[in-house]
Amino acid sequence: MFTLEDIDGVEIDRRAALYGPLADAVRELIDATIRTETDADVIRDVEATVRAATTRLRDRQIDGAYGVRFTPDGTGMPWGNAVVGLRNPIAPPLDIERDEDGRHHSRFTLGAAYEGPPGHVHGGVCALVLDHLLGMTASPGDKPNFTGTLTLRYRRATPLGPLHAEARIDRVEGVKTFVVGTLSDAEGVTVEAEGVFITPAWARD
Ligand SMILES: CCCCCCCCCCCCCCCC(=O)SCCNC(=O)CCNC(=O)[C@H](O)C(C)(C)COP(=O)(O)OP(=O)(O)OC[C@H]1O[C@@H](n2cnc3c(N)ncnc32)[C@H](O)[C@@H]1OP(=O)(O)O
């Protein structure tokens, strides 16, 4: 589940500089694919180009998913992750900051690829973002805490565009960490979240 990679910071930076721009380019491609109104022959031509590019990338690839890799000094590389993955074009991706008091927060923009109701963020995407942010907040050290229960209250529709999410630990009871958080636009909170995150048996002391 967690894979040790014996590499240093220079190698991490080299890989990030190689794969990050590729994922960014594919994110742009996803947005353009949804929104283009260009001519049919251009679309067919682009489809062939994209299929050819995919074939080249598949020339050498790993079996299965990317996994969560980490280095000997504990640097995590969750690069395939659906929310923060540097190599995952599906991920917005979120850049999550941690305050000294343990609060986690992120400013990010969700565009056309995340639409549910017209012009608004899909409810499942709101849950995706909040699940990850609350999960990170619940897992401050080297121990993962997994979502046991996540409860959301959708107060109003979340518009596509710039957004802000934040979370904090409410309390810890044994292996259970209770976390609360919100998703907001410029007008205020759109979604409230409460989660129970649990240390899996294999990670308990
Ligand atoms: C190495 C370097 C890298 C380190 C890296 C660290 C950072 C890492 C960041 C991770 C960031 C993740 C951010 C994304 C978060 C997800 O997306 S996680 C994926 C979604 N969640 C899952 O797949 C979890 C699937 N479920 C499970 O694995 C297990 O059922 C659970 C939730 C771990 C519970 O384990 P369990 O052995 O069944 O628990 P059990 O011992 O029976 O019960 C323990 C307590 O929890 C309660 N409980 C059990 N299940 C639930 C539930 N579903 N709801 C509420 N309470 C429950 C029990 O009642 C019990 O309570 P008490 O009796 O103690 O009061």
The ligand as a Gaussian input file, in Angstrom:
#p B3LYP/6-31G(d) Opt

LIG

0 1
 C        4.139000       5.531000       5.719000
 C        4.263000       6.992000       5.225000
 C        3.017000       7.517000       4.703000
 C        2.077000       7.970000       5.813000
 C        0.899000       8.642000       5.201000
 C        0.060000       9.336000       6.254000
 C       -0.846000      10.326000       5.621000
 C       -1.991000       9.657000       4.937000
 C       -2.990000      10.628000       4.564000
 C       -4.268000       9.921000       4.369000
 C       -5.232000      10.895000       3.758000
 C       -6.443000      10.107000       3.446000
 C       -7.405000      11.057000       2.797000
 C       -8.513000      10.308000       2.158000
 C       -9.314000       9.508000       3.023000
 C       -9.898000       8.271000       2.393000
 O      -10.364000       8.469000       1.224000
 S       -9.661000       6.835000       3.042000
 C      -10.533000       5.752000       1.911000
 C      -11.975000       5.562000       2.293000
 N      -12.077000       4.796000       3.509000
 C      -11.873000       3.470000       3.514000
 O      -11.610000       2.821000       2.513000
 C      -11.960000       2.813000       4.860000
 C      -12.497000       1.389000       4.736000
 N      -12.760000       0.858000       6.075000
 C      -11.748000       0.378000       6.839000
 O      -10.595000       0.279000       6.420000
 C      -12.098000      -0.035000       8.239000
 O      -13.457000      -0.395000       8.297000
 C      -11.861000       1.147000       9.233000
 C      -12.681000       2.402000       8.888000
 C      -10.353000       1.498000       9.238000
 C      -12.289000       0.703000      10.617000
 O      -11.441000      -0.388000      10.980000
 P      -12.022000      -1.565000      11.844000
 O      -10.924000      -2.538000      12.109000
 O      -13.284000      -2.054000      11.209000
 O      -12.375000      -0.784000      13.171000
 P      -12.774000      -1.429000      14.573000
 O      -11.521000      -1.811000      15.319000
 O      -13.825000      -2.484000      14.364000
 O      -13.456000      -0.170000      15.269000
 C      -12.675000       0.873000      15.868000
 C      -13.637000       1.956000      16.321000
 O      -14.121000       2.640000      15.144000
 C      -15.546000       2.574000      15.066000
 N      -15.909000       2.395000      13.656000
 C      -15.583000       1.372000      12.842000
 N      -16.008000       1.616000      11.587000
 C      -16.598000       2.830000      11.627000
 C      -17.206000       3.621000      10.635000
 N      -17.279000       3.237000       9.344000
 N      -17.682000       4.845000      10.998000
 C      -17.602000       5.263000      12.283000
 N      -17.008000       4.547000      13.264000
 C      -16.537000       3.333000      12.940000
 C      -15.942000       1.347000      15.906000
 O      -17.255000       1.460000      16.406000
 C      -14.897000       1.415000      17.012000
 O      -15.293000       2.385000      17.938000
 P      -14.984000       2.179000      19.527000
 O      -15.562000       0.840000      19.892000
 O      -13.469000       2.185000      19.675000
 O      -15.654000       3.343000      20.208000

